[in-house]
Amino acid sequence: MADALDVWLRVSDDEAHDDFEPLPDGKYPAEANTYRTKTGYRVDWYLTAVGLVTSVEFDTLTEARRFLESEGFADYSS
C-alpha cells in the first residue's frame, strides 16, 4: 500500500463550514488522503463512522487539492 501524500479533514457535511475544529470526542467526521498513482493522483475520502466513501482519480496534484477544497476539506498535513 502506498503512503499518503497528505491528510485532509472535514468537520461537518456542510461544505461551507469554515470551523475545522474536532468534534467533542476529538474525531473528525471525514478524512481524505491523496496518493500518487502510475498515471497521476488518487484521492480517497472516508466518513469516519462508515469507512471509504469514494475514490477519485486526477491528472495533477493541483486538481486533487482543488477537489478536496471544493468538498470542504482543509489540509492538515504536517
C-alpha positions as CSV (number, residue, x, y, z in Angstrom):
1,M,0.0,0.0,0.0
2,A,1.3,3.4,-0.9
3,D,1.9,6.1,1.7
4,A,-0.5,9.1,1.7
5,L,1.0,12.4,0.4
6,D,-1.2,14.4,2.7
7,V,-4.1,14.4,5.3
8,W,-7.3,16.4,4.8
9,L,-10.0,16.8,7.4
10,R,-13.6,18.0,7.3
11,V,-15.7,18.6,10.4
12,S,-19.2,18.5,9.0
13,D,-21.1,17.7,5.9
14,D,-21.8,21.4,5.4
15,E,-19.3,22.2,2.7
16,A,-19.5,25.9,3.5
17,H,-18.4,25.2,7.1
18,D,-15.2,27.0,7.9
19,D,-14.7,25.9,11.5
20,F,-12.3,22.9,11.3
21,E,-12.2,22.1,15.0
22,P,-12.6,18.5,16.1
23,L,-15.9,17.2,17.4
24,P,-16.2,16.8,21.2
25,D,-14.8,13.3,21.0
26,G,-11.7,14.6,19.2
27,K,-12.6,13.0,15.9
28,Y,-13.4,14.5,12.5
29,P,-16.4,13.2,10.6
30,A,-14.5,13.0,7.3
31,E,-10.9,12.4,6.3
32,A,-9.2,12.3,2.9
33,N,-5.8,11.3,1.6
34,T,-4.0,11.8,-1.7
35,Y,-1.9,9.1,-3.2
36,R,0.4,9.0,-6.2
37,T,-0.6,6.5,-8.9
38,K,1.1,5.4,-12.1
39,T,-0.9,7.9,-14.1
40,G,-1.4,10.7,-11.7
41,Y,-3.1,11.1,-8.3
42,R,-6.0,9.5,-6.4
43,V,-8.0,11.0,-3.6
44,D,-9.6,8.5,-1.2
45,W,-12.0,10.0,1.3
46,Y,-13.9,8.5,4.2
47,L,-16.7,9.2,6.6
48,T,-15.1,8.1,9.9
49,A,-18.3,6.5,11.0
50,V,-18.7,4.2,7.9
51,G,-15.4,4.0,6.0
52,L,-14.4,4.6,2.4
53,V,-16.9,6.8,0.6
54,T,-15.2,7.5,-2.7
55,S,-12.0,7.3,-4.7
56,V,-11.4,9.9,-7.4
57,E,-8.5,10.0,-10.0
58,F,-6.8,13.2,-11.1
59,D,-4.1,14.0,-13.6
60,T,-2.3,16.5,-11.3
61,L,-1.9,17.1,-7.6
62,T,-3.3,20.6,-8.1
63,E,-6.6,19.2,-9.4
64,A,-6.7,16.8,-6.5
65,R,-6.3,19.6,-4.0
66,R,-8.9,21.8,-5.7
67,F,-11.3,18.9,-5.5
68,L,-10.7,18.5,-1.8
69,E,-11.1,22.2,-1.1
70,S,-14.3,22.3,-3.1
71,E,-15.6,19.4,-0.9
72,G,-15.0,21.4,2.3
73,F,-11.7,19.7,3.4
74,A,-8.8,21.5,4.9
75,D,-5.2,20.4,4.6
76,Y,-3.9,19.2,8.0
77,S,-0.6,17.7,6.6
78,S,2.4,18.5,8.8
